[in-house]
Each structure stands twice: as structure tokens, then as C-alpha cells.
């Protein structure tokens, strides 16, 4: 028997340079043919190796002939010693994966930024592939904003960094973070913004969130506080009355605290104040319409546009007004005349009575000096008599004009409520005043040359009354009343 006959098949294969291979072993071979779907590899084995497109790489390869050529030396792992055709089934994925994990360690050490397209989302975070390996971003690592919805990221491409290559249970897993990148970018942007933002300048901003005390607005990457008092020129109860999250607005920088990194903003400083608008649109003498917003003892506040104007009690009506609510109430729409605009004090005065003709002018329109008119005695004093010439026209007749005879008190000849005729001695249309006398018969003009019907207490030519006469006159007045 020959020596070869005593050798085993494996020994004979080794004599002829045929390798001995095992499942899982990493081997090298020469590419002997390449097709669209498969690669044939000479392994120096009793059969060739077959490497399919799916086992070539984690990355999708459309055509193997585009990436591999005949004669190339290729490294692969034995997946199976024989398929149905007797070929050795090969794969490159474990080798590629080992290199990828090694690269991930380098990426982690160097904090390199890579991109990941998000393909899945759950309540715990988001997933996608990086270099063909599935990576996971925990929910708290998605963004600096902890309240993100993971589902909103599906389909988006995120910048990520390798956080770890082993999960908490010790199993190999690619754990990623996008938050650290976003945080670093935000800090860089903020640092640049703090260097460029200037006090007193106006910038474009975006409303980030609303609080009871104001709103936070992003200005060039820096969050600034827009206090509620700086949102509107008018008083508001909550920022949501004017703003909503996402609004693009212009804001003016009120102050900057670089040490504490605080930015104070104003929105109302970028818009015209209601006062400025009012002054642009109105002038003294204009007739305006507004709504009564508030009542005070001294008058009513009327809102015209966004400006509160004072309608003083004395300018409500020509007749004496005891209470403001006798004429107007909150919610009433009123028409009034602008009497004064004080730009320095930012005050506007209105008048309602100025829109109506003065009762005196109406009454005295057709009257002349010398006319005799009926009057009603309303009040008597030692100095004279108060009479009502018309419902809203009161006149004082001094005692010297009550009777031609010398009187200690008018009560001797007139009574409260009595109707009498009185002669008009003078009409002061500008001063809205009548001078009347109860003395209807003609007398020498010199007798009355110094009389002023409205205000004189006695005739200048008369002698003074004695104390007894005055006391007696007072007694008569009291009896009369």
C-alpha cells in the first residue's frame, strides 16, 4: 500500500495546499467572478466561497460589479461550510461591524458629529441607522427641551454624537445624543449674541413661552424677558391677550446684564403709544365719541381709542350736577368736545355741555333791556332776593332793587314762592348774567347810577341801617321763611 493511501482526506488536502476552514473563521480569498448579486471567491478549499449582495455590507449595494473586481483579495467570515450547491457561504458583515464599532469608539472619544435619519419613535426615544448600525437616542437626549414629542422627529435627519456603545444592561448598543450638540450650538450662538446685542437697539425676536409675569423671547439665540408691563401700552392681565408662542415680533433691548446673562426687552417701545396715536389724530375742538370706562366723584373717564380722557363733572351739563351718575354711567357711549390736550401731562379734558347751547343764551335770545319778565322768588336773604327767571336761569336782585322804599329786609315785601314781574336793566350776554329790578316805575337815572343788580348789597347813596333796624329785619326775614 502506498504512503498516500494511508493518509486521511484532510492530510491529503493539506499536502496539496488546500486549507482547513471552520464556521466562524475569518479567511481571505481571491475574487474569481462577480455578478450583480454574488461574488465567487477562491478559498484554496475543496469548494469556492459565495458572498451575496445582502451579506457584503450593512450599507445597501445596488450592483456588486460596481464595488468589486475579479482578482481582488477579499476578507470574509465563514457563515456555513456548504450550501445546497456545496459552496462555502461567506459574510462580510461581522468584519464590517467590528470595524464600525471600533470607529464608534473613536467617534465617542473625539466627540465627532455624525448624521442619523430617524426611522422609529417610541415613548422612550428615537432610533435610526449610523453607518448601517441601529442607534438609539433616549428621550432625554433628543433636545435641550425635555418636553419633546419623539414622534415628531420621524423622517428627520439629526446631528448626533456617540454617547456610549454599551447599554445599561451591558449589551452592545449604540447610544446617541442630539441634546449635547444642540446645547453646544446654543451656547456658541448665545456667546456670539451677547457680544453683538446692544442696549437700546431693536431686534427681531420669536416668542418662546408665556408666563403670568411676561414672555420669553428669543433674540439671536438669547432668551430675553419681556415683562408684562412692556408688552402693551394698556394694562393687560396676561401676555396671551397680545402674544402667542411662535409669534415673530420686534423688541427693543431695555437693559443687558452680561454678568448674570440677563436680557430685558420691550415690545411696546417698538410701537406707537395710544397717546401718540391720539395726538396725531385729534386736536382741541374736535368732537369725539367714546365709552365711559370709569366713574369718580369729580367726573367720568371716557375711553377714546385706547386713551382715557377726563369728562369733569362741571362739564357734564350747564345745570349744576350733584352726582356724575345723574348724567352718565359706566358703559354709556357719549359724544363730547375736546377742551384741552396736555401733551406734557398726557391728559385730555372733554366737555359734553359745550355741545349744547347755554340755557342763558336760549332764554335771553329775544330779550332786551327794559323788558318786564315774570320771575319766581326762590330764596330771600338780608342782602337781597334770589329769583328764577327760567327753570335753569337764576338771578340775584339786591335789596336796593326790591322796593323803592328803604327796607331792612326784602321779606317785608316779597315771599318765597311768590311770582312777580321784574324789569331787565341790563343783559350781559358774554358773562351770561341779567340785572333785574322789582321797581317798575320810572325813577331818575341818577338814583341807580351805582347799582349792580347781581351783586350790590345796598345802594351806595343810602345811609347805613342801625343795629336795631338790622335785627328787626332779620326777625322779619325769619318769620317770612
C-alpha positions as CSV (number, residue, x, y, z in Angstrom):
1,X,0.0,0.0,0.0
2,X,1.3,3.4,-0.9
3,X,2.0,6.2,1.6
4,X,-0.8,8.3,0.2
5,X,-3.3,5.5,0.7
6,X,-2.6,5.5,4.4
7,X,-3.3,9.4,4.8
8,X,-6.7,10.8,5.6
9,X,-8.5,13.1,3.2
10,X,-7.7,16.1,5.3
11,X,-4.0,15.2,5.3
12,X,-4.0,14.8,1.6
13,X,-5.7,18.2,1.2
14,X,-3.1,19.8,3.3
15,X,-0.4,18.2,1.2
16,X,-1.8,19.9,-1.9
17,X,-2.2,23.3,-0.2
18,X,-5.9,23.0,0.5
19,X,-6.9,25.0,3.6
20,X,-8.8,23.6,6.5
21,X,-11.6,26.0,7.5
22,X,-14.2,26.2,10.2
23,X,-17.5,28.0,10.6
24,X,-17.0,31.5,12.1
25,X,-13.4,31.7,10.9
26,X,-12.1,34.8,9.2
27,X,-10.4,34.0,5.9
28,X,-9.1,35.7,2.8
29,X,-9.6,34.7,-0.8
30,X,-9.3,35.9,-4.4
31,X,-12.4,37.0,-6.3
32,X,-12.8,34.7,-9.3
33,X,-16.1,36.1,-10.6
34,X,-18.5,38.9,-9.9
35,X,-22.2,39.3,-10.8
36,X,-24.9,41.7,-10.0
37,X,-26.0,39.6,-7.0
38,X,-23.0,37.4,-6.0
39,X,-19.2,37.1,-5.7
40,X,-17.3,33.8,-6.1
41,X,-14.1,33.6,-4.1
42,X,-11.2,31.1,-4.3
43,X,-10.5,30.0,-0.8
44,X,-7.9,27.3,-1.5
45,X,-10.6,24.9,-0.2
46,X,-12.3,22.0,-1.8
47,X,-15.1,24.3,-2.8
48,X,-15.3,28.0,-3.6
49,X,-16.9,30.6,-1.3
50,X,-20.1,32.5,-2.2
51,X,-20.7,36.1,-0.9
52,X,-24.1,37.5,-1.7
53,X,-25.0,41.2,-2.0
54,X,-27.0,41.1,1.2
55,X,-24.0,39.7,3.1
56,X,-21.5,42.0,1.6
57,X,-22.3,45.1,3.6
58,X,-24.7,46.7,6.1
59,X,-25.0,49.5,3.6
60,X,-27.2,48.9,0.6
61,X,-25.2,47.9,-2.6
62,X,-27.2,48.0,-5.8
63,X,-24.7,46.2,-8.0
64,X,-21.6,44.3,-6.7
65,X,-19.8,44.7,-10.0
66,X,-19.5,48.4,-9.2
67,X,-17.6,47.8,-6.0
68,X,-15.6,44.5,-6.5
69,X,-13.4,43.3,-9.4
70,X,-12.0,39.9,-10.4
71,X,-8.6,39.3,-8.8
72,X,-9.4,41.4,-5.7
73,X,-8.4,39.9,-2.4
74,X,-11.4,39.9,-0.1
75,X,-11.7,39.1,3.6
76,X,-14.8,37.4,4.9
77,X,-16.2,35.2,7.7
78,X,-17.3,31.6,7.1
79,X,-21.1,31.6,7.7
80,X,-21.7,28.0,6.5
81,X,-19.4,25.3,5.2
82,X,-21.7,24.2,2.4
83,X,-24.9,25.4,0.8
84,X,-27.1,23.3,-1.5
85,X,-24.5,23.5,-4.2
86,X,-21.7,22.6,-1.9
87,X,-20.2,26.2,-1.8
88,X,-18.9,27.8,1.4
89,X,-21.3,30.6,2.4
90,X,-19.5,33.8,3.3
91,X,-20.4,37.1,5.0
92,X,-18.5,40.4,5.5
93,X,-21.0,41.9,7.9
94,X,-19.3,40.8,11.2
95,X,-16.0,42.1,10.0
96,X,-17.5,45.3,8.9
97,X,-19.5,45.6,12.2
98,X,-16.3,45.1,14.2
99,X,-14.6,47.9,12.3
100,X,-17.7,50.0,12.7
101,X,-17.8,49.5,16.5
102,X,-14.2,50.4,16.6
103,X,-14.9,53.5,14.7
104,X,-17.8,54.3,17.1
105,X,-15.3,54.2,20.0
106,X,-13.1,56.7,18.1
107,X,-16.2,58.9,17.4
108,X,-17.1,58.8,21.1
109,X,-13.6,59.7,22.1
110,X,-13.3,62.5,19.6
111,X,-16.9,63.7,20.1
112,X,-17.4,63.6,16.4
113,X,-20.7,64.8,15.0
114,X,-22.5,62.4,12.5
115,X,-25.9,62.4,11.0
116,X,-28.8,59.9,11.6
117,X,-32.1,59.7,9.8
118,X,-34.8,58.9,12.3
119,X,-36.8,55.9,11.3
120,X,-38.6,54.9,14.5
121,X,-40.0,56.6,17.6
122,X,-41.4,55.4,20.9
123,X,-42.2,56.8,24.3
124,X,-38.6,56.1,25.3
125,X,-36.8,57.8,22.4
126,X,-36.0,57.6,18.7
127,X,-33.9,55.2,16.5
128,X,-32.1,55.3,13.2
129,X,-29.0,53.9,11.5
130,X,-25.5,55.3,11.6
131,X,-23.0,53.6,9.3
132,X,-25.5,50.7,9.0
133,X,-25.8,50.1,12.7
134,X,-29.0,50.9,14.5
135,X,-28.6,53.7,17.0
136,X,-30.9,54.8,19.8
137,X,-31.4,58.3,21.2
138,X,-33.1,58.3,24.7
139,X,-35.9,60.8,25.0
140,X,-34.0,63.0,27.4
141,X,-31.1,63.1,25.0
142,X,-33.2,64.3,22.0
143,X,-33.2,68.0,22.8
144,X,-32.5,70.6,25.5
145,X,-36.3,70.9,25.6
146,X,-37.3,68.0,27.8
147,X,-41.0,68.1,26.7
148,X,-40.4,67.0,23.1
149,X,-42.6,64.5,21.3
150,X,-40.4,61.8,19.8
151,X,-42.9,61.0,17.1
152,X,-42.3,64.5,15.6
153,X,-38.7,63.5,14.7
154,X,-39.6,60.5,12.5
155,X,-38.3,61.2,8.9
156,X,-36.0,64.0,10.1
157,X,-32.2,63.9,9.9
158,X,-30.5,64.7,13.2
159,X,-26.9,65.6,14.1
160,X,-25.8,63.2,16.8
161,X,-22.8,62.1,18.8
162,X,-21.9,58.7,20.3
163,X,-22.8,58.7,23.9
164,X,-22.0,55.1,24.6
165,X,-21.5,51.7,22.8
166,X,-22.9,49.6,25.7
167,X,-26.3,50.0,27.2
168,X,-27.1,49.8,30.9
169,X,-27.6,46.0,30.8
170,X,-24.1,45.5,29.5
171,X,-25.1,44.6,26.0
172,X,-23.6,46.2,22.9
173,X,-25.9,49.1,21.8
174,X,-25.2,52.3,20.0
175,X,-26.5,55.1,22.4
176,X,-26.5,58.6,20.9
177,X,-27.2,62.1,21.9
178,X,-28.5,65.1,20.0
179,X,-29.1,67.2,23.0
180,X,-25.4,67.8,23.7
181,X,-24.9,69.1,20.1
182,X,-27.9,71.4,20.4
183,X,-26.7,72.6,23.8
184,X,-23.2,73.3,22.4
185,X,-24.6,75.1,19.4
186,X,-27.0,77.1,21.6
187,X,-24.1,78.2,23.9
188,X,-21.9,79.2,20.9
189,X,-24.8,81.1,19.4
190,X,-25.6,82.8,22.8
191,X,-21.9,83.8,23.3
192,X,-21.9,85.4,19.9
193,X,-25.2,87.1,20.6
194,X,-24.1,88.5,24.0
195,X,-21.1,90.1,22.1
196,X,-23.3,91.7,19.4
197,X,-26.6,92.7,21.1
198,X,-26.6,96.3,22.1
199,X,-28.8,98.2,24.6
200,X,-31.4,100.5,23.0
201,X,-31.3,98.6,19.7
202,X,-34.4,97.0,18.1
203,X,-34.2,93.3,17.0
204,X,-36.4,90.6,15.5
205,X,-37.5,88.1,18.1
206,X,-39.6,84.9,18.5
207,X,-41.9,84.3,21.4
208,X,-40.7,81.1,23.1
209,X,-43.2,80.8,26.0
210,X,-45.6,82.7,28.1
211,X,-45.8,83.2,31.9
212,X,-48.2,85.2,34.1
213,X,-45.5,87.8,34.6
214,X,-44.4,88.1,31.0
215,X,-43.0,86.3,27.9
216,X,-39.6,84.9,27.0
217,X,-38.4,86.0,23.5
218,X,-35.5,84.5,21.6
219,X,-33.3,87.3,20.2
220,X,-30.4,86.0,18.1
221,X,-30.3,82.8,20.2
222,X,-30.6,84.5,23.6
223,X,-33.7,84.3,25.7
224,X,-34.8,87.7,27.0
225,X,-37.6,88.6,29.4
226,X,-40.4,90.7,28.0
227,X,-42.2,91.8,31.2
228,X,-45.9,92.1,31.1
229,X,-45.7,95.8,31.7
230,X,-43.6,96.1,28.5
231,X,-46.0,94.2,26.2
232,X,-48.8,96.7,25.8
233,X,-49.3,100.4,26.5
234,X,-52.6,99.4,28.0
235,X,-53.0,97.4,31.2
236,X,-53.4,93.6,30.4
237,X,-53.9,90.7,32.8
238,X,-51.9,88.1,30.8
239,X,-49.4,88.2,27.9
240,X,-51.7,85.8,25.9
241,X,-54.1,88.8,25.4
242,X,-51.5,90.2,23.0
243,X,-49.0,87.4,22.1
244,X,-48.9,83.7,21.4
245,X,-46.0,81.2,21.2
246,X,-44.2,81.4,17.9
247,X,-45.1,85.0,17.1
248,X,-42.4,86.9,15.3
249,X,-42.1,90.4,16.9
250,X,-39.7,93.3,17.1
251,X,-38.4,94.1,20.5
252,X,-36.2,96.9,21.9
253,X,-33.4,96.0,24.4
254,X,-34.0,97.9,27.6
255,X,-31.0,96.6,29.5
256,X,-28.3,93.9,29.4
257,X,-26.7,92.2,32.4
258,X,-23.6,90.4,31.0
259,X,-22.5,89.0,34.3
260,X,-25.9,87.4,35.1
261,X,-26.7,86.8,31.4
262,X,-30.0,88.6,31.6
263,X,-31.7,90.5,28.8
264,X,-34.6,92.8,29.5
265,X,-36.8,93.6,26.5
266,X,-39.7,95.9,25.5
267,X,-42.3,95.3,22.8
268,X,-44.4,98.4,23.4
269,X,-41.3,100.6,22.8
270,X,-41.4,99.5,19.2
271,X,-44.9,100.6,18.5
272,X,-46.7,103.9,18.7
273,X,-48.3,104.6,22.1
274,X,-52.1,105.1,22.2
275,X,-51.2,108.6,23.4
276,X,-49.1,109.4,20.4
277,X,-51.7,108.0,18.1
278,X,-54.4,110.1,19.8
279,X,-52.3,113.3,19.5
280,X,-51.8,112.5,15.8
281,X,-55.5,112.0,15.1
282,X,-57.1,114.7,17.4
283,X,-56.9,118.4,18.3
284,X,-58.6,120.8,20.6
285,X,-62.2,121.5,19.4
286,X,-62.7,118.1,17.8
287,X,-66.0,116.3,18.5
288,X,-65.3,112.7,19.6
289,X,-67.3,109.7,20.7
290,X,-66.2,107.2,23.4
291,X,-67.3,104.9,26.1
292,X,-67.5,105.7,29.8
293,X,-65.0,103.3,31.4
294,X,-64.8,104.6,35.0
295,X,-66.7,107.0,37.3
296,X,-65.1,109.2,40.0
297,X,-66.6,111.8,42.3
298,X,-65.1,114.6,40.2
299,X,-66.1,113.2,36.8
300,X,-66.1,110.3,34.3
301,X,-63.3,108.8,32.3
302,X,-64.1,108.2,28.7
303,X,-62.1,105.8,26.6
304,X,-61.4,107.1,23.0
305,X,-59.5,104.5,21.0
306,X,-57.0,103.4,23.7
307,X,-56.8,106.7,25.6
308,X,-58.7,107.6,28.8
309,X,-60.0,111.2,28.8
310,X,-61.5,113.1,31.7
311,X,-65.0,114.5,31.5
312,X,-65.1,116.7,34.5
313,X,-68.4,116.9,36.5
314,X,-68.6,120.7,35.8
315,X,-68.5,120.0,32.1
316,X,-71.3,117.4,32.0
317,X,-74.2,119.9,31.8
318,X,-74.9,123.6,32.1
319,X,-77.1,122.9,35.1
320,X,-75.4,122.2,38.4
321,X,-74.7,118.4,38.6
322,X,-74.7,116.9,42.1
323,X,-73.6,113.4,41.1
324,X,-71.8,112.2,37.9
325,X,-74.2,109.2,37.7
326,X,-77.1,111.6,37.3
327,X,-75.9,112.2,33.8
328,X,-73.6,109.3,32.7
329,X,-72.9,105.7,33.8
330,X,-70.2,103.1,33.1
331,X,-70.7,101.6,29.6
332,X,-72.5,104.6,28.2
333,X,-71.4,105.9,24.8
334,X,-71.1,109.6,24.9
335,X,-70.2,112.4,22.4
336,X,-68.1,115.3,23.7
337,X,-65.8,118.1,22.7
338,X,-62.1,118.1,23.3
339,X,-61.5,121.1,25.6
340,X,-57.8,120.7,26.2
341,X,-54.8,118.3,25.4
342,X,-51.8,118.5,27.7
343,X,-49.0,116.7,26.0
344,X,-46.7,117.2,28.9
345,X,-49.0,115.6,31.5
346,X,-50.7,113.3,28.9
347,X,-54.1,114.4,29.8
348,X,-57.2,115.2,27.8
349,X,-60.2,117.2,29.0
350,X,-63.6,116.7,27.5
351,X,-66.9,118.6,27.7
352,X,-70.5,117.5,27.0
353,X,-72.2,120.7,27.9
354,X,-70.2,122.6,25.3
355,X,-72.1,120.8,22.6
356,X,-75.4,122.3,23.8
357,X,-76.4,125.9,23.6
358,X,-76.2,127.7,27.0
359,X,-79.6,127.9,28.7
360,X,-79.0,131.7,29.3
361,X,-78.4,132.2,25.5
362,X,-81.6,130.4,24.7
363,X,-83.6,132.4,27.4
364,X,-82.1,135.8,26.6
365,X,-82.1,135.4,22.8
366,X,-85.2,137.7,22.3
367,X,-84.9,139.8,25.4
368,X,-83.8,143.5,25.6
369,X,-83.0,145.9,28.4
370,X,-86.3,147.5,29.7
371,X,-88.4,144.3,29.1
372,X,-90.5,143.1,32.0
373,X,-90.5,139.4,32.7
374,X,-92.2,137.1,35.3
375,X,-89.9,135.6,37.9
376,X,-90.4,133.3,40.9
377,X,-88.8,134.1,44.3
378,X,-86.7,131.1,45.4
379,X,-84.7,132.5,48.3
380,X,-84.5,135.6,50.5
381,X,-81.5,137.0,52.4
382,X,-80.7,140.3,54.1
383,X,-78.8,141.3,51.0
384,X,-81.5,140.7,48.5
385,X,-83.7,138.2,46.7
386,X,-82.9,135.1,44.5
387,X,-85.3,134.6,41.7
388,X,-85.8,132.0,39.0
389,X,-86.2,133.7,35.6
390,X,-86.5,130.4,33.9
391,X,-86.1,126.8,35.1
392,X,-82.3,126.9,34.7
393,X,-81.7,130.7,34.9
394,X,-81.2,132.1,38.4
395,X,-80.8,135.9,39.1
396,X,-79.9,137.8,42.3
397,X,-81.8,141.1,42.9
398,X,-80.0,143.3,45.5
399,X,-82.2,144.8,48.3
400,X,-82.0,148.2,46.8
401,X,-83.8,146.9,43.7
402,X,-86.5,145.1,45.6
403,X,-88.5,148.2,46.5
404,X,-88.5,151.9,46.1
405,X,-88.8,152.3,49.9
406,X,-85.9,151.8,52.3
407,X,-86.0,148.1,53.6
408,X,-84.3,146.4,56.4
409,X,-85.1,143.1,54.8
410,X,-86.7,142.1,51.4
411,X,-89.0,139.8,53.5
412,X,-91.2,142.9,54.2
413,X,-92.4,143.0,50.6
414,X,-91.8,139.5,49.0
415,X,-92.3,135.9,50.0
416,X,-90.6,132.7,48.8
417,X,-92.6,131.1,46.0
418,X,-94.2,134.4,45.0
419,X,-94.5,135.2,41.3
420,X,-93.6,138.8,40.5
421,X,-92.8,140.9,37.5
422,X,-89.2,142.2,37.1
423,X,-87.7,144.7,34.7
424,X,-84.4,143.9,32.9
425,X,-82.0,146.7,33.5
426,X,-79.0,145.1,31.7
427,X,-78.1,142.0,29.7
428,X,-74.5,140.7,29.9
429,X,-74.6,138.1,27.1
430,X,-70.9,137.4,27.4
431,X,-71.0,136.9,31.1
432,X,-74.3,135.1,31.0
433,X,-75.9,137.5,33.5
434,X,-79.1,139.5,33.9
435,X,-79.6,142.6,36.0
436,X,-83.2,142.8,37.3
437,X,-85.3,145.2,39.5
438,X,-88.7,144.9,41.1
439,X,-89.0,148.7,40.9
440,X,-91.0,149.0,37.7
441,X,-92.0,152.8,37.9
442,X,-89.6,155.2,36.2
443,X,-87.1,156.9,38.5
444,X,-84.3,159.4,38.0
445,X,-81.4,157.6,36.4
446,X,-79.1,159.1,39.0
447,X,-80.9,157.2,41.7
448,X,-79.5,153.9,40.3
449,X,-76.3,155.0,38.7
450,X,-74.1,152.9,41.1
451,X,-76.4,149.9,41.3
452,X,-75.2,146.4,40.1
453,X,-78.2,144.2,40.2
454,X,-76.5,140.9,40.6
455,X,-74.0,141.7,43.3
456,X,-74.7,145.1,45.2
457,X,-75.9,144.6,48.8
458,X,-77.3,148.2,49.1
459,X,-77.5,151.5,47.4
460,X,-74.3,153.5,47.8
461,X,-76.3,156.7,48.4
462,X,-78.3,155.1,51.2
463,X,-77.5,155.6,54.9
464,X,-76.5,152.6,56.9
465,X,-79.1,150.9,58.9
466,X,-78.8,151.0,62.7
467,X,-78.2,147.7,64.5
468,X,-81.7,147.7,65.8
469,X,-83.1,148.0,62.3
470,X,-80.9,145.2,61.1
471,X,-82.0,142.9,64.0
472,X,-85.6,143.8,63.2
473,X,-85.0,143.0,59.5
474,X,-83.5,139.6,60.4
475,X,-86.6,138.8,62.6
476,X,-88.9,139.7,59.7
477,X,-86.8,137.5,57.3
478,X,-87.0,134.5,59.7
479,X,-90.8,135.0,60.0
480,X,-91.1,135.2,56.3
481,X,-89.2,132.0,55.8
